[in-house]
Amino acid sequence: MKSESCPRCSTYLEELQQEREDRMLLQEEVEGLRDVLIQFANFASRYPSLDNQLLALLQKNHSRLSKTLPSAEENQE
């Protein structure tokens, strides 16, 4: 008996795979942006002449990103 795959199932699996790849790419981009924000915040903290509000905003956004984005380990599960 020959095993045939359902066209709907195949389409659904392809969509799931594409969604997973898209999420992984987005996660990589967000992690890159987070690294840039961290580097900028570290740079800004060394120069007190920079606007304190800007530094506070960067720190707030970094902590918000850390709380709302799933870690890379969670995405691999």
C-alpha positions as CSV (number, residue, x, y, z in Angstrom):
1,M,0.0,0.0,0.0
2,K,1.4,3.4,-1.1
3,S,1.4,6.2,1.4
4,E,0.2,9.5,-0.1
5,S,0.4,12.8,1.6
6,C,-2.6,15.1,1.8
7,P,-2.2,18.3,-0.3
8,R,-3.7,20.4,2.5
9,C,-1.3,18.8,5.0
10,S,1.7,19.5,2.7
11,T,0.6,23.1,2.2
12,Y,0.1,23.6,6.0
13,L,3.5,22.1,6.7
14,E,5.2,24.3,4.2
15,E,3.5,27.4,5.7
16,L,4.6,26.3,9.2
17,Q,8.2,25.9,8.0
18,Q,8.2,29.3,6.3
19,E,6.7,30.9,9.4
20,R,9.4,29.3,11.5
21,E,12.2,30.6,9.2
22,D,10.6,34.1,9.2
23,R,10.6,34.1,13.0
24,M,14.2,32.9,13.2
25,L,15.3,35.7,10.8
26,L,13.3,38.3,12.8
27,Q,14.9,37.0,16.0
28,E,18.4,37.4,14.5
29,E,17.6,41.0,13.4
30,V,16.1,41.9,16.8
31,E,19.1,40.4,18.7
32,G,21.4,42.5,16.4
33,L,19.5,45.6,17.2
34,R,19.5,44.8,20.9
35,D,23.3,44.5,20.7
36,V,23.6,47.9,19.1
37,L,21.3,49.4,21.7
38,I,23.4,47.9,24.5
39,Q,26.7,49.2,22.9
40,F,25.2,52.6,22.4
41,A,23.9,52.7,26.0
42,N,27.3,51.7,27.2
43,F,28.9,54.4,25.1
44,A,26.4,57.0,26.2
45,S,26.9,56.1,29.9
46,R,30.6,57.1,29.5
47,Y,29.7,60.6,28.4
48,P,27.6,62.4,31.0
49,S,27.2,65.4,28.6
50,L,24.7,63.3,26.6
51,D,21.1,63.9,27.4
52,N,20.1,61.9,30.4
53,Q,16.6,61.4,28.9
54,L,18.1,59.7,25.9
55,L,20.1,57.3,28.1
56,A,17.0,56.5,30.2
57,L,15.0,55.8,27.1
58,L,17.7,53.4,25.8
59,Q,17.8,51.6,29.1
60,K,14.0,51.4,29.2
61,N,13.8,50.0,25.7
62,H,16.5,47.5,26.4
63,S,14.7,46.2,29.5
64,R,11.4,46.1,27.6
65,L,13.0,44.1,24.7
66,S,14.6,41.7,27.1
67,K,11.2,41.0,28.8
68,T,9.0,40.8,25.7
69,L,11.3,38.8,23.3
70,P,11.6,35.1,23.6
71,S,15.1,33.9,24.0
72,A,16.8,31.9,21.2
73,E,16.6,28.8,23.3
74,E,12.8,29.1,23.5
75,N,12.5,29.5,19.7
76,Q,14.5,26.3,19.1
77,E,12.0,24.1,21.0
